[in-house]
Amino acid sequence: MDQIVLMWAGFAVFVGVLLAFDLGVFSKKSHVISGREALMRCAAYSTLAMIFAAGVFHFQGSQKGLEFLTGYLIEYSLSVDNIFVIALIFTHFAVPPQYQHRVLFWGILGALVMRGVLIVAGTALIQEFHWIIYIFGAFLIFSGIKMLMSVDDEPDMENNRIVKFVRSRFRMTEGYEGQKFFVMRDGVRMMTPLFLVLILIEFTDLVFAVDSIPAVFSVTTDPFIVWTSNVFAILGLRALYFALASIIHRFHYLKYGLSLVLVVVGAKMMMVDIYKMPTALALGITAFLVGGSIVFSMLKTRGEAAPEAADGEAARWWVPGSPAKGAGGTTPASSGEAAAVSSDGKGQ
């Protein structure tokens, strides 16, 4: 028991130090994250994850090590879902590049807390009610099929229910106020569009976590492995976004690969009492689907120029709370939030 407490406490301290260092050093001043800097951060977080994996192999054995690697790969792969949506949200709201890192930092922090709660709840449910694993499995298969069907849908951000709810209940400034989330105007605290963007990103991660966390439960029910694999994947999400944002139009077929990953892990959960798929096999299938869809995407889009941001690949994806365009009640894109904010982030 003492060893378990020590592991959890040690990992919590490690994550806390990483976040404090990020906030105090990398995010001290608002700046645009370059592709080179993003790739370096991706490499750093991936290296830390592999060092941790080596520690799991050494101290907890090869089975736990494979479970961590598989969970990490699944979570990291499904994080690309978030990147498509984040790119769409940033584009729609014309978030200045120098403020995007701040939004993502607080978004990641909130995601870590929400996922921790979901992991604790999910672990307790599975341990108490084994049959619930079939519900998780069926839900993952349903989510994978739904994802396949929505690959080419363009969300109607103007009629997003979260945006409408927030705007109807809170006073909001016309444009961005630097990197501030709230400002005082005539003695009244007002929300800025930057905080609305943060709310959308947090809600998106919460919805996507309902898919990705059960996916890791298909590999292991050890809460420490589920939590740590989630944390390492989420910590690298910001850097991954900045590394892929400029070439996201070339990843169209990756969406199909991610959809199939959900279907496979859902089927694995449904068959758990009939056939227990070896963790190494699950790792191989996940790597094949994700890696294969990336390679296929790169080959099919070779030589293609990046489209306009508003019509780019990221615009064709599902955003929680947004109906698909053409589903009724849409409004012209020119009347959206992006039209109210100029390129330098100031209200027109």
C-alpha positions in Angstrom: 0.0 0.0 0.0 2.8 2.4 0.9 4.5 1.7 -2.5 1.3 2.5 -4.4 0.8 5.8 -2.5 4.4 6.6 -3.2 4.0 6.0 -6.9 0.9 8.2 -7.2 2.5 10.9 -5.1 5.8 10.8 -7.0 4.0 11.0 -10.3 1.8 13.9 -9.2 4.9 15.8 -8.1 6.6 15.1 -11.4 3.6 16.4 -13.4 3.3 19.4 -11.1 7.0 20.3 -11.7 6.5 20.0 -15.5 3.5 22.2 -15.5 5.1 24.8 -13.2 8.2 24.9 -15.4 6.1 25.3 -18.5 4.0 28.1 -17.0 6.9 29.8 -15.4 9.5 29.5 -18.2 8.0 28.6 -21.6 4.7 30.5 -21.2 5.9 33.5 -19.2 5.6 35.7 -22.2 3.1 35.3 -25.0 4.8 34.3 -28.3 4.1 32.4 -31.4 5.2 28.7 -31.2 7.4 27.9 -34.2 7.3 24.5 -35.9 10.9 23.9 -34.7 10.0 24.7 -31.1 6.9 22.5 -31.3 8.9 19.5 -32.7 11.4 19.9 -29.9 8.7 19.9 -27.3 7.1 16.8 -29.0 10.4 15.0 -28.9 10.9 16.0 -25.2 7.5 14.8 -24.0 7.8 11.6 -26.1 11.3 10.9 -24.6 9.9 11.4 -21.1 7.1 9.0 -21.9 9.6 6.3 -23.2 11.8 6.8 -20.1 8.7 6.3 -17.9 7.8 3.2 -20.0 11.3 1.8 -19.4 10.8 2.3 -15.7 7.4 0.5 -15.8 9.1 -2.4 -17.7 11.9 -2.6 -15.1 9.9 -2.2 -11.9 6.5 -3.7 -12.8 7.3 -6.2 -15.5 6.9 -6.6 -19.3 3.1 -7.0 -19.1 2.6 -3.7 -17.4 5.1 -2.1 -19.7 3.2 -3.2 -22.8 0.0 -2.0 -21.2 1.4 1.4 -20.7 2.9 1.6 -24.2 -0.4 0.5 -25.8 -2.5 2.8 -23.7 -0.1 5.7 -24.5 -0.3 5.0 -28.2 -4.1 4.8 -28.2 -4.4 8.0 -26.2 -1.8 9.9 -28.2 -3.4 8.8 -31.5 -6.9 9.8 -30.4 -5.5 13.1 -29.3 -5.3 14.0 -33.0 -9.1 14.2 -32.8 -8.6 17.1 -30.4 -6.1 18.7 -32.7 -8.6 18.8 -35.7 -11.2 20.5 -33.4 -8.7 22.9 -31.8 -7.6 24.0 -35.2 -11.2 24.6 -36.3 -12.0 26.5 -33.1 -8.9 28.7 -33.3 -9.6 29.5 -37.0 -13.3 30.3 -36.4 -12.6 32.6 -33.5 -9.5 34.1 -35.2 -7.4 33.5 -32.0 -4.0 35.3 -32.4 -1.2 32.7 -32.6 0.7 34.3 -29.7 -2.3 33.6 -27.3 -3.0 30.0 -28.5 -0.4 28.4 -26.2 -1.9 30.1 -23.1 -5.4 28.7 -24.0 -4.0 25.2 -24.6 -2.0 25.3 -21.3 -5.1 25.9 -19.2 -7.1 23.6 -21.4 -4.6 20.8 -20.7 -4.6 21.5 -17.0 -8.4 21.2 -16.9 -8.2 18.0 -19.1 -5.9 16.4 -16.6 -8.4 17.0 -13.7 -11.4 15.9 -15.7 -9.7 12.7 -16.9 -8.5 11.9 -13.4 -12.1 12.0 -12.2 -13.3 9.9 -15.1 -10.6 7.3 -14.6 -11.3 6.9 -10.9 -15.1 6.6 -11.7 -14.5 4.2 -14.5 -12.1 2.0 -12.5 -14.6 1.8 -9.6 -17.5 0.9 -12.0 -15.5 -1.9 -13.7 -14.3 -3.4 -10.4 -17.9 -3.3 -9.0 -19.8 -4.2 -12.1 -17.9 -6.3 -14.6 -20.7 -6.3 -17.1 -20.3 -2.6 -17.6 -17.2 -3.3 -19.8 -19.7 -4.6 -22.4 -21.4 -1.2 -22.4 -18.0 0.6 -22.8 -17.2 -1.7 -25.7 -20.5 -1.2 -27.4 -20.1 2.6 -26.9 -16.6 2.6 -28.5 -17.9 0.7 -31.5 -20.8 3.1 -31.9 -18.4 6.1 -31.5 -16.0 4.6 -34.1 -18.9 4.1 -36.6 -20.2 7.6 -35.9 -16.7 9.1 -36.5 -16.5 7.3 -39.8 -19.9 8.7 -40.9 -18.9 12.3 -39.9 -15.5 12.4 -41.5 -16.6 14.9 -44.2 -19.1 16.8 -42.2 -18.5 20.5 -41.7 -19.8 21.7 -38.3 -22.0 24.8 -38.0 -20.1 26.7 -35.4 -22.5 29.6 -35.6 -25.2 27.4 -34.0 -23.0 25.7 -31.5 -25.1 25.1 -28.4 -22.2 25.9 -26.0 -21.4 29.2 -27.6 -25.1 30.2 -27.5 -25.4 29.2 -23.9 -22.3 31.1 -22.8 -23.2 34.3 -24.8 -26.7 34.3 -23.4 -25.6 34.3 -19.8 -22.4 36.2 -19.6 -21.3 39.7 -20.8 -18.5 39.5 -23.3 -16.1 42.0 -24.8 -16.2 42.7 -28.5 -12.7 41.5 -29.2 -9.6 40.1 -27.5 -8.0 41.9 -24.6 -4.5 40.6 -25.0 -4.2 37.2 -23.3 -6.7 38.0 -20.6 -9.7 35.8 -20.0 -11.6 38.5 -18.0 -11.5 42.3 -17.8 -13.2 45.0 -15.8 -15.4 47.5 -17.7 -17.1 50.2 -15.7 -17.0 48.1 -12.6 -18.4 45.0 -14.4 -16.3 41.9 -14.9 -16.6 40.8 -18.6 -15.5 37.6 -20.3 -13.3 37.8 -23.3 -13.7 35.6 -26.4 -10.5 33.9 -25.3 -12.3 32.4 -22.3 -15.1 31.3 -24.6 -12.6 29.5 -26.7 -11.1 27.8 -23.6 -14.6 26.6 -22.5 -15.1 25.1 -26.0 -11.8 23.3 -25.8 -12.4 22.0 -22.3 -15.9 20.7 -23.3 -14.5 19.1 -26.4 -11.8 17.2 -24.4 -14.5 16.1 -21.9 -16.6 14.6 -24.7 -13.6 13.0 -26.4 -12.3 11.6 -23.1 -15.5 9.6 -22.8 -14.2 7.7 -25.9 -10.5 7.6 -25.2 -10.5 6.5 -21.5 -12.7 3.4 -22.1 -10.4 2.6 -25.0 -7.5 2.4 -22.5 -9.7 0.3 -20.2 -9.7 -2.3 -23.1 -6.0 -2.7 -22.5 -5.8 -2.5 -18.7 -7.9 -1.7 -15.6 -4.9 -0.7 -13.6 -5.8 2.9 -12.7 -2.1 3.9 -12.4 -1.3 2.7 -16.0 -4.5 4.3 -17.3 -3.8 7.6 -15.6 -0.1 7.9 -16.5 -0.7 6.9 -20.2 -3.4 9.6 -20.4 -1.2 12.2 -18.7 1.8 11.7 -21.0 -0.5 11.8 -24.1 -2.2 15.0 -22.9 1.0 16.7 -21.9 2.3 16.3 -25.5 -1.0 17.5 -27.0 -0.1 21.3 -27.2 3.2 20.6 -28.8 1.6 18.2 -31.2 -1.0 20.8 -32.2 1.7 23.4 -33.1 3.7 20.8 -34.9 0.8 19.6 -37.1 -1.3 22.8 -37.5 0.4 23.9 -40.7 0.1 20.4 -42.4 -3.2 19.3 -40.9 -4.8 19.3 -44.4 -2.6 16.3 -45.3 -4.1 14.0 -42.6 -7.5 13.4 -44.0 -7.2 9.6 -44.0 -5.9 9.5 -40.4 -9.5 10.1 -39.3 -10.4 6.7 -40.8 -7.6 5.0 -39.0 -8.7 6.6 -35.6 -12.2 5.5 -36.2 -11.1 1.9 -36.8 -9.0 2.0 -33.7 -12.1 2.7 -31.6 -14.0 -0.1 -33.3 -11.1 -2.6 -32.7 -10.7 -1.7 -29.0 -14.5 -1.8 -28.6 -14.6 -5.3 -30.1 -11.7 -6.3 -27.8 -13.7 -5.2 -24.8 -16.9 -7.0 -26.0 -14.9 -10.3 -26.4 -13.0 -10.0 -23.1 -14.7 -13.1 -21.6 -14.4 -15.2 -24.7 -11.0 -14.2 -26.1 -8.5 -12.0 -24.4 -6.5 -10.3 -27.2 -2.8 -10.2 -26.2 -1.6 -6.7 -25.3 1.2 -6.9 -27.8 -1.3 -7.7 -30.6 -3.5 -4.8 -29.6 -0.4 -2.5 -29.7 0.5 -3.9 -33.1 -3.0 -3.4 -34.6 -3.2 0.2 -33.2 0.3 1.1 -34.6 -0.6 -0.4 -38.0 -3.9 1.4 -38.3 -2.6 4.8 -37.1 0.8 4.5 -38.9 -0.8 3.1 -42.1 -3.4 5.9 -42.3 -0.7 8.5 -41.8 1.5 7.0 -44.6 -1.5 6.7 -46.9 -2.5 10.3 -46.1 1.0 11.6 -46.9 1.1 9.7 -50.2 -2.3 10.7 -51.3 -1.8 14.4 -50.5 1.8 14.6 -51.8 2.4 17.9 -53.5 -0.9 19.4 -52.4 -0.8 23.1 -51.3 -2.4 24.0 -48.0 -6.0 25.2 -48.6 -7.5 28.4 -47.1 -7.9 28.0 -43.3 -11.6 28.4 -43.4 -12.0 25.7 -46.0 -9.2 23.4 -44.9 -9.2 19.8 -43.7 -9.8 20.8 -40.1 -13.1 22.4 -41.0 -14.5 18.9 -41.9 -14.8 17.3 -38.5 -17.2 17.0 -35.6 -17.3 19.7 -32.9 -19.3 18.8 -29.7 -22.4 21.0 -29.6 -22.3 21.9 -33.3 -24.8 20.5 -35.8 -23.5 19.7 -39.2 -23.9 22.4 -41.8 -26.9 21.7 -44.0 -28.8 20.1 -41.0 -30.9 23.2 -40.7 -30.7 26.6 -39.1 -27.3 27.5 -40.4 -26.1 31.0 -40.8 -23.5 32.4 -43.2 -19.9 32.0 -42.1 -19.3 35.7 -42.6 -21.5 36.5 -39.6 -19.5 34.4 -37.2 -17.2 35.2 -34.4 -14.3 35.5 -36.7 -15.9 38.4 -38.5 -16.0 40.3 -35.2 -12.3 40.0 -34.6 -9.6 41.3 -36.9 -6.4 39.5 -37.6 -4.5 41.2 -34.8 -7.2 40.1 -32.3 -8.8 43.5 -31.7 -12.5 44.1 -32.2 -13.5 45.9 -35.4 
